[in-house]
Amino acid sequence: GAFHDSNERCDSPNFRPETTLAVREKIMGWISKSNQRETAKVIWLSGPAECGKTAIVGSVAEVCKEEGDLATSFFASGTGSEKRCHKQHLIPTLAYGLTQHNSPLLLRDRVLTSIGRDPSVFSKRLHEQCKLLFLKPFFDAQISSDRSFVMIIDGL
């Protein structure tokens, strides 16, 4: 239920379109530049509660999915399953999302290989899960600088 297009998010918030659009366009501009060497690889959207962050990143996720750039997502906020609020579901959910991404880099195979080599990965600390399920597959794929892979995490 934590993916951006989950049925649990069917009532996700919508806020002022002009604000959402302006911020979304700024984020999309950053994404298009993120594969340049001098551009930061992480963007952090912050603000007070109920200001529209979830609506903004939800719309960014939709655009990125349409463009093939959304590698995976996790939306902890909103109604639905309480499991989304527990840290032990974050990394497995994101890793599953990577296996569903239609990537020429064979990320699916690389993530599944990591799981096959160490099936206990899901009971390890988050740091170890990140290394085995994200860093190693991406490092092994030797991602070129002409491609963006967007991972969205909302509501941490």
KOLTILUM-71570 format. One line per field, with one value per residue (C-alpha): residue number from 1; residue in three letters; x, y, z. Coordinates in pm, whole numbers. Layout:
BEGIN
num NUM_...
residu ala_...
xx X_...
yy Y_...
zz Z_...
***
This chain:
BEGIN
num 1_2_3_4_5_6_7_8_9_10_11_12_13_14_15_16_17_18_19_20_21_22_23_24_25_26_27_28_29_30_31_32_33_34_35_36_37_38_39_40_41_42_43_44_45_46_47_48_49_50_51_52_53_54_55_56_57_58_59_60_61_62_63_64_65_66_67_68_69_70_71_72_73_74_75_76_77_78_79_80_81_82_83_84_85_86_87_88_89_90_91_92_93_94_95_96_97_98_99_100_101_102_103_104_105_106_107_108_109_110_111_112_113_114_115_116_117_118_119_120_121_122_123_124_125_126_127_128_129_130_131_132_133_134_135_136_137_138_139_140_141_142_143_144_145_146_147_148_149_150_151_152_153_154_155_156
residu gly_ala_phe_his_asp_ser_asn_glu_arg_cys_asp_ser_pro_asn_phe_arg_pro_glu_thr_thr_leu_ala_val_arg_glu_lys_ile_met_gly_trp_ile_ser_lys_ser_asn_gln_arg_glu_thr_ala_lys_val_ile_trp_leu_ser_gly_pro_ala_glu_cys_gly_lys_thr_ala_ile_val_gly_ser_val_ala_glu_val_cys_lys_glu_glu_gly_asp_leu_ala_thr_ser_phe_phe_ala_ser_gly_thr_gly_ser_glu_lys_arg_cys_his_lys_gln_his_leu_ile_pro_thr_leu_ala_tyr_gly_leu_thr_gln_his_asn_ser_pro_leu_leu_leu_arg_asp_arg_val_leu_thr_ser_ile_gly_arg_asp_pro_ser_val_phe_ser_lys_arg_leu_his_glu_gln_cys_lys_leu_leu_phe_leu_lys_pro_phe_phe_asp_ala_gln_ile_ser_ser_asp_arg_ser_phe_val_met_ile_ile_asp_gly_leu
xx 0_299_360_257_-15_-152_-525_-463_-361_-676_-781_-439_-441_-466_-375_-361_-268_-61_157_184_268_534_713_671_826_1120_1172_1137_1399_1632_1569_1656_1986_2058_2277_2520_2829_2786_2419_2324_2187_1932_1659_1475_1130_1031_757_494_228_-60_118_98_427_255_45_355_569_270_240_619_593_321_526_840_649_514_867_1019_1236_1055_1262_1054_852_734_453_432_173_-201_-467_-437_-210_-23_266_365_463_718_1079_1111_883_1066_1364_1181_908_1159_1356_1040_968_1314_1239_929_1111_1157_1528_1784_2031_1876_1816_1551_1801_2064_1828_1699_2058_2138_1835_1931_2283_2156_1789_1823_1875_1524_1606_1927_1971_1846_2202_2286_1961_2044_2390_2268_1943_2031_2397_2533_2281_2334_2711_2718_2510_2764_2493_2588_2542_2280_1999_1796_1649_1412_1332_1062_1014_732_639_954
yy 0_236_274_602_431_210_185_295_634_682_965_1125_1499_1761_2120_2447_2350_2662_2592_2221_2283_2544_2327_2016_2191_2301_1942_1806_2058_1933_1571_1652_1803_1540_1334_1622_1587_1914_1858_1717_1363_1408_1664_1708_1866_1994_2208_2223_1955_1974_2215_1985_1794_1460_1603_1750_1438_1228_1436_1415_1036_1028_1236_1032_707_833_929_599_762_639_351_306_495_471_684_641_913_890_643_269_5_72_-129_173_352_90_110_-263_-228_64_-109_-428_-218_3_-304_-466_-147_-169_-522_-390_-105_-160_-86_-171_-213_-540_-399_-664_-943_-770_-718_-1076_-1202_-1013_-1169_-1514_-1478_-1374_-1457_-1322_-970_-864_-936_-732_-372_-106_-3_-358_-386_-63_-188_-523_-417_-72_18_-313_-353_5_-18_-350_-196_86_339_588_958_1002_832_941_692_858_712_896_852_1052_1092_989
zz 0_8_-366_-528_-734_-456_-404_-43_-182_-391_-160_-152_-94_-364_-295_-484_-840_-900_-594_-662_-1027_-952_-696_-910_-1209_-994_-878_-1233_-1348_-1076_-1184_-1544_-1425_-1158_-1387_-1425_-1211_-1016_-929_-589_-609_-329_-288_40_38_379_522_794_826_578_342_39_34_-26_-309_-469_-453_-560_-875_-928_-898_-1164_-1408_-1342_-1395_-1728_-1836_-1719_-1452_-1138_-1003_-687_-425_-66_78_454_504_455_544_506_642_964_819_613_933_1041_929_865_560_399_236_126_-35_-217_-329_-463_-654_-813_-929_-1106_-1282_-1654_-1660_-1925_-1637_-1521_-1173_-1118_-1174_-962_-665_-688_-703_-382_-214_-343_-207_136_197_552_414_527_890_882_993_751_669_556_361_177_88_-41_-210_-349_-348_-472_-759_-875_-838_-1025_-1304_-1343_-1419_-1686_-1623_-1897_-1707_-1404_-1160_-919_-579_-385_-11_147_510_693
***
